[in-house]
Amino acid sequence: MSGDPVLEIKNLNVDYGLGDQAVHAVRDVNLTLHRGEVLGLAGESGSGKSTLAYGLTRLLAPPGVISGGEVIYHPENGEPYDVLSLDDNGLRKFRWAETAIVFQGAMNSLNPVHKISTQLTDVLQAHEPKMTAHSRNARAREMLKLVGISPDRMDAYPHQLSGGMRQRVMIGMALILQPQVVIMDEPTTALDVVMQRQILGQLIELRERLGFSVIFITHDLSLLVEFSNRIAIMYGGRIVEEAQATSLYRDSLHPYSAGLLSSFPALRGPRRELSGIPGSPPDLKGMPTGCSFHPRCPKVFDPCADNIPVLGNPDTPDGSTRTVACWLHPVKQPVG
Amino acid sequence: MTIPTSSVEQVIPGQGAMAQPETAKPAKAKRKRFRFVSNAKAATGLIVLGIYILFAIIGPWVAPYDPDARSSALTAPPSADHWFGTTHLGQDVFSQVLVGTRGVMLVGLAAGVIATVFSVLIGVTAGYLSGGWDESLSALSNVFLVIPALPLIIIVTAAVPGGGDVLVALIIGLTSWAWGARILRAQTLSLRRRDYVEASRANGEKTWRIILFEILPNLTAIIASGFVGTVIFAVTSEITLAFIGIGTVSEWNWGTILFWAQSQQALAQHAWWWFVPAGLAIAFLGTALSLINFGIDEFVSPRLRSAGKTKVKTASGHTVRMRVGFTPVLSNSSAPHTHARPIPTINTAAATPVNRGSKEATQ
């Protein structure tokens, strides 16, 4: 699944605060999203997953600032451009139409006093003013059908829908302008596992039909292994490993990924003890020197404490398709 | 599946996240103390208000002339002798403004304090205690809400001779708390259902403690803006009273100056110096109070406060305000911030990884 790139993140740095008070929440992240793929972004709380997603869409609340980097967006037809250098108007046009985002706990984002139909057609009115009321309604119905809600719920108010249905309405709303990239920030965390599966299955189906790309943020790695094409693991604001979902699951190279993978049980295969990762995530204000994972790493050795490992292709047979930042796996070709 | 705590400690001997950062803390604590003043709006407002209060105290002593004393310079424009010019009787306008400051500030601040105390007491109590208390206190504020303050003041000051500033402050304070009480009641109603308030109630905290420590700090911005609003209202009421000639015309305040300027047709005589200084004094006082109000708003909201500086210089050279949805981009260079050092050649085969595996260590 490696088509053309649709979103290229180059050395993105995000800070909270300014000057010497700044906390570097995302550091030198390089990531490429290809057309039509589902890219999973996993890591513990505070590892910078959400900050990365909000940073690349420039949605961070103050005191968040982007202190460097580029986010190159490749529209379907047209020249690629840097999202970070767009002005306010350009940004408004870019959002939703090109990149949509489904937030954490999005089901509470619906306005309780307006009908679903009003909230679905509202964005069409803003972005495609030439559309008639009739065709707006038709599109909204179609969207509801796509996400598996009967179109006769168009006139329902949010309180008349269940949590899962509201979440699906939000996903439908995100897709209504047919964006190329959809960013999902833990969209199913508040739902039960059955509903999670249903919604994600639907999302994958929709992606195959509409051809958008997804950046899926979660701390639930088992979910990602099942649904995504590629997975990037974040730790302390950096990407520490990035690989195809299957190869990451079968043999992860970074000890942190291995720790994440061994913290949930496999359905099949031999029984093994779950170990988890001892310690707690690093404080972004006082990051350890060298590799930020080294205080918790079970395989720490000489260079880890002093040298920051570079993300790059490792020296393994499938090394050209994956990257890792770990001294255990000497890098042949650094990224970025 | 659970990790024994002993193994956690063994794996990270004092170098976990908990033990790490002890950097940059003293500097931060130092900044905290003067943070309110470091806000430009609040600082400006406080300085101006401070000047007003200073003149309210020392005004009558530093005034160059007796405000009542007549001189031969009739309706004279500003000069070295009379900085703000003179009135039709040759009285010094500058001295009148200085002497008048005390009455205005006294009435404004006293009425503001009285109204704020009443609105907090009645509003928060009504909001927190539901049922009969709420009903009766709400009814009380509704009654006070429809009492027209200005006509009442006119009647009372006319009926009580020699009441002076204290009486005016008292009446303004006692009639203008109702709006604040209603707003505070509404906000308290919403706050008392929040989880942290419910939790402290479930913990058996005393009612007064819940109100003082859980609810009141959340109301600071509303209380402060209510206070500032009442002070402005009281000042304008006091000036209005003097302007329309109610109360003691012999006691100087800015309204008295305007009263005489109006009655002697200063505008028709082109004697702008007669009414402009008093008008500007009112305007600047209002501005200073509003600035303090903005400052308080930013100070009590932790979200606004944590930002510290809200303006940043972006990559394109513009200075922009930080706001939600348009994160500023400080630099557009795609050069990595942490420069990859020359990769040290590591012989992974020869290096023996230090085994810190938790299971082996504990077993």
Interface residues (C-beta under 8 A of the other chain):
Chain A: K10 N11 N13 D15 G17 L18 D20 Q21 H24 R27 D28 Y54 G55 R58 L59 L60 A61 P62 P63 G64 V65 I66 S67 G68 G69 E70 D82 L84 S85 D88 L91 E273 L274 S275 G276 P278 G279 S280 P281 P282 D283 K285 G286 P288 P295 R296 C297 P298 K299 V300 F301 D302 P303 N307 I308 V310 W327 L328 H329 P330 V331 P334 G336
Chain B: M1 I3 S7 V8 V11 I12 Q15 G16 A17 M18 Q20 P21 E22 T23 A24 K28 R303 S306 A307 G308 K309 T310 V312 A315 S316 M322 R323 V324 G325 F326 T327 P328 V329 L330 S331 N332 S333 S334 A335 P336 H337 T338 A340 R341 I343 P344 I346 T348 A351 T352 P353 V354 N355 R356 G357 S358 K359
